[in-house]
């Protein structure tokens, strides 16, 4: 492929340095520059609003999200210039979209009931003439139609259930309930604040998720399109080089998207069999089989299996992802 043709496929001038890199080492250095100078600051900026406005997203969750975004970007950028990659027209927009997708996947998995509630509220706010949803520099704001465009919106609101009118508690009629809530509060709120308040008033709580045991063909196809087999093979090799506790903390929680068990991806692509996975985890195949349908496991369960604390599991996985990111960026 000529330089001109390759540049055309890259799309964004921000990637010209990657196009012009003359060696594998130069390409890896340019990828690292893009991650450090462009991608990571943008990802952190997007996450900062969620850390500030949503109590459901903790700092360690944000660290996991950043690591996931960076690993996917390494895979995408490493494929640039090959015949199978899709061009990136706007690198910053691509990073932002990827970051939001990873955040939403995390929230859908961890808080499915709240996520459904937020989608329901978004529909009500955009389809009831009495209500409105608009954007501010801090994200989405909402309220009565007359408040549309107000630049400031409360990031939290207190309305005890026992003092709320019956109309506010009627989750079966969300349009009337939300209108009554805003009339009682008297000012706009962020969409996240409204979702928190409605969840409290309507008694919405999240329950443990039942995960599918088999990776559907359509999900496998999507994964293989995004993550090249070569990258998955390299990832598997690097995972095996991790310290025992790090690779166990990582593998037992390894996922893609919402609830996809990535260990299934290794098996279904023939990169590793169940016996090999068990060996790397220092488990017997029977022990792995007993937990297979529950993968990826929550941190509390992993902590029990490893005889460590939940925070130690989080720290070990974070360290593993940092090492993987660094190793995947090294020239080969």
N, C-alpha and C positions, 0 to 999 in steps of 0.2 A: 504494500500500500504506500503511495507517495505521501510526502509530508503535507501537501495541500489537501489530499483526500482525507488523510487522518485528521487534520485540523478541522475539516468540515464535519467529520463525524463527532469530534469532541464538542462542538457547538459553542462553548463558553470560552472567551478569551482568557479567563482566569486559569484555564487548564493548558495554556500554550506552553508553559514551562515543562509540563509533563509530556507534551507532544514532542518537544525539541530535545528532551533528555536522550543523550546518545548511548548510554550504557544502563545496565540493570541497576548499578549502584546509584547513578544519577536519578533514575526513575524513583527509586525508593526514597532518596533524599527529598525529592519534589513531593512525593506522596506525604511524607512526614511533615513537610512545610505546610501543605494544604490542610492537614489535620490540625496542626498546632496553631497556625496563624488564622485560619478561616473557620474550619468546621467546629472545633471544640468551643471557641468563644461564642459562636452562634448557638450551639446546642445548650451551653450553660445559660445563656441569656434567656432562651425560651423556657428552660426549666426553672429559672429563678421566680417566674410568676407563679408556677405551680407550687413551689416551695413556700411562697409567701401567702398565696390565696387558698391553698387546699391542704388541710391538715392530713388528708389521706396519703400524701406523698412525702416520704421522709428523705433525709439526706442520703442514707444508704441506698434507698430506692433510686434516687437521682444518679448516684454513682454507677449503679448497675445499668441504668438507661444510657448514660454517657458511654460506658464500655461497649454496650451492644451497638450503638450507633457507630462508634469508631471502628469496630470490627467489620461491620457491613460496608463501611466506606473503604476500608482497606481492600476488601474483596472487589468492590465495584471499580475502584481506581486501578487496581492491579490488572483488571481486564481491559482497561482502556486501550484502544488501538488494535484490538483483536476483531476478527470478523463477527464474533457473536455478541459484542456489547452494544447496548443502546446509547446513543449520544446524549450528553447532558447539555441542555440549552442554557441553563442558568444554575451554576454550581451552588450558590447560596440558597436558591429556592429548592434545589434538590435536597440539600442538607436539612433545611427547615421542614420540608415535607416528610422526610425520613424520620426526623426527631419527633414530630407530632404523631406519626404512625406508631412509633415504638411506645410513646407515652400512652396513647389511647389503647393500644394492645395491653399494656400493663394494667391500666385502670379497668378495662373490661374484664380482665382475668381476676384481679384482686377484689373488685367491687362491681359485680355484674348487676345487682339490683339498683345500685346508685347510678350506674351508667345508663341503664334503661330509663330510670326516672329523669335523668338529665336530658336524654333524647326526647322524652315525653314533654318535658317542660319547654324545650326548644320549639317543638311543634306547636304547642299551645300559644306561646309568645308570638309566633309568626302567623298564626291563623285566626286569632281572636282580635276583632277590631278595637277592643278596649285596652289591649296590651301591646307592648313593643319590645323589640330586641335590637340593640345597636352596639357599635364598637366604640371603644375609647382607647387611649394609649395604654391602658392597663388590661385590656381584654374586653370580653363581652359584658355589657350592662343591660339591665332590663327593668321594666316598670310599667306604669300606666302610659297610655298613648300620649298624654299631654306632656310627659316628661322626656319624650324622645330627644336624643342628642345631648342630654345633660352630661357634662364631662366627668363629673364625680359620681361614684356609686359606692355604697357601703360594702365592705368586704366580709361583714358578718352582721347578723341581726338576732336579737333575743326576743322570742315570743313563746312563753311557757305554754305547753299544751293545755294545762288546766284553765288558763285564762283566755284561750282562743275560742272564737265563736264557732258554732257548729258548721257554718258554711266554709270555714277555713280547714276543717278536718275532713271534708267530703272529697276524698281522693277519687271517688267515682265520677266526679264532675270537676276535673282539674281547672277548667277555664274559670268557673265561678270561684273556686277555692283560691286560686292564685290572685284573682282580682281582689277578693276580700282581704287576702294577706297584704297586698300592696296598700290598700286603703287604710289598713290598721297600722302598717309600718310608716307610711307617709313619705317615703323617699325611694329613689332607685337603689338596686342592689346589683352586685355582680351575679352572673348566672351561677357561679359556683356557690355563692352565699345563699341564693334562692334554693338551690338543690339541697344544701345542707339543712336549711330551715324546713323545707317541705318533707324531707326524709324524717326529721324529728317529729313533725306534726302528724305525719301519716303512718308512723311506725314502721318505716322501711328499714330492714336490716339485711345485711348480706350473710349468706350461708356458705358452708364449704362447697367447693365446686367438684362435681364428678367428672373426671377426665376420661376421654376416650382412650381405649387400649390400642387402637389401630390407627395409623396415619393414613387418612383418605388419599386416594390417588391424585385428586385435584390439588391437595395441599402439597403433596410430594412434588408434583409437577411445578408448582409455583416456587417451591424452595430450590429445586434444581435449576430453574431459570435464573434465580437471583444469585445463588451460591454455586459457582462452578464446581464440578467434581474435583478438579485439581485443587481448589481452595479447601474443600472439605477434607481431602486426603492430607493436605498440609496441616490443617487444623488438628486432625486426629493424631498426626505424628507429634505435633507440639504439645498436645494434651498429655500424651504418654510421657513426655519429658518433665512434666510438672512434679513437684513433691507430692507424696502420697495423699496427705490431708488436703492439699490444694485441689488436686484433680478429683478427689471424691466429693468435696464441697461443690465443685463446678459441675461435674457430670450428673450428679443426682438432681440438680436443679436446671440443667441445660435445656433451653427451650428456644423456639422461634415463633414469633407472632403471639398468639394468645395462650394456647395450652398444648402446642405441638411438642411431643417428646422427641428431641433431636437424636437421642440414642437410637430411636427407630430409623432415623435417616441413615446412620452409619451402617445399620444392618441391611436395610432395604437397598442401599447402593452397593453392597458387597464390600465395603471398606473394612468392616470388622464384623465378626460374628458374636453371638451371645457369650460364648466361652471366653473370647478375647476381651470383651467388655467386662465380664466378671473378673478376669485376671487383673486388669488395670485397676479395678475398684477393690481388688483384694477381697473378693467375695466368692462364694461357690456359685456355680450356675443356678442351683436350686434356690439359693438366697436371693439372687437377682430376679429369678422368675417370680418369686413371691411378691416383689414390690413393683414388677414391670408395669402392671396396669395402673399403678398410682403415679407413675413418673409423668412430669417432673415433680419431685417431692417439695413440700413446704419446708422452710428453714427449721421449724421446730422438730419435724420428723427426722431431718438429716442430723440435727444435733443429738437426738436420742440414739441414732444408729452409730454415730461417731464418738459418743460419750464426751461431747464438748458442749459449750453453751451456744445459744442461737447467735449471739454476737460474734463468737469465734468463727462460726460458719460463714457469716456475712463477710468478715475480715479475710478469711481464707479465700473465698470466691473472688473478692475484690482484688486480692494480690495475684490470683491466678489469671484474671482477665488482663491486668496490667502487664504481666509477664508475656501473655500471649500476644497482646498488641505490640509490645516491643519486639518480640521475636519475629512476628509476621512482617514487620517493617524492615528487618535487617536484610541487606543485599544477599543474594544467593547465587 
